Amino acid sequence: MSKKIIGRRTVLLATGLVAGGVLLDGGAARGLARPSARRPAAPDEAWAKLREGNRRWAADASTHPHQDLGRRAEVAQKQEPYAVVVSCIDSRVPPEIVFDVGIGDILTVRSAAQTIDPLVAGAIEYGPAELDTPLIMVLGHQRCGAVTAAAHALKEGAKLPGHLQRIVTDLRPAYERARGDVDRMIRINTTKVVADLKADKLLAARIADRKLKIVGGYYSLDTGKVTRLV
């Protein structure tokens, strides 16, 4: 490419004469113009999309889709995420990386051990109720620090500082059912959160109309794989 062409493009970009990924004289703006990816509309299709992305991540073959300027421009005025991922705050389990997705693909709602209070529930409801998101994925994970801390506190009869004690209280049923086994607690708690969300009146109506599915999974820190639990 000649210096003249490069200089012309630089001026066009700087002066805002590149819009919507296309040069105003009809030339394509490389890296900006591309066709829109079709959004999975059905719950099973959305789950298949997440599963496909997770397989790439686990195999060290991530493609990092929808992470460029074109995608940013595409979703700047409207979002159509196909899944809500409810996951732990753990720094080792970032949903966008675990499922190899990009901006505008999923809504993420994160709390310690996926515990839910009214504000968290409202955040989860937003996707299906306002954006017709067809899938909610509740994602527990191996060696969850919040679950481990809660199990230790319950075993020792200790009280955690500040609002951390609320997590202990929420995880007590899972602790009792698992008899203190942390990994079982993680799986039981994930399944319980799925059941609680299915009982949510707003979400239950969409499930009955087959517009929404709620599934639960378990993420292995060792392998990078998500296994469906429910």
Beta strands, then each sheet from edge to edge (+ up, - down):
strand 1: 18-19
strand 2: 22-23
strand 3: 83-87
strand 4: 106-110
strand 5: 135-141
strand 6: 213-219
strand 7: 226-228
sheet 1: 1+ 2-
sheet 2: 4+ 3+ 5+ 6+ 7-
end
